[in-house]
Amino acid sequence: MASDQVVITQMTMRLMDDWGLEAKQIIKVLGLPNSLRIRHLDKFRNGDAFPHSEDTQRRIEHIAGIADALRTSYPRNMHMASRWLNTPHRRFKNNTPLATMIASEAGLLEVRSELDCAYAWDRSGS
């Protein structure tokens, strides 16, 4: 179990890096404690697991869903995922999806729902 958490942590950090997030943005998106030192992110990249938190686990699940939907949307050009995340969008009040994700867990849900209609459908209870 612990080694699974390390793998999930490293994969999540790789995604955050691929998307071009800065350290403070990573902390915010993941719901990590504000007191976490930025240099500790390197430990997460190199073998430490994220602190156990239901909030962080939910956020990781949404991040994985967003990454999966971006891979489906842009299967031939992975650079488009970062571009999409950094382009203002009318559905997010002309904010970028990335800014929406950073703002709150609800923002993560908004972005995931925008990208993954099956997730949005399931979430709506339809």
Secondary structure, 3 states (H helix, E strand, C coil): CHHHHHHHHHHHHHHHHHCCCCHHHHHHHHCCCCCCCCCHHHHHHCCCCCCCCHHHHHHHHHHHHHHHHHHHHCCCCCHHHHHHHCCCEHHHCCECHHHHHHHCHHHHHHHHHHHCHHHHHHHHCC
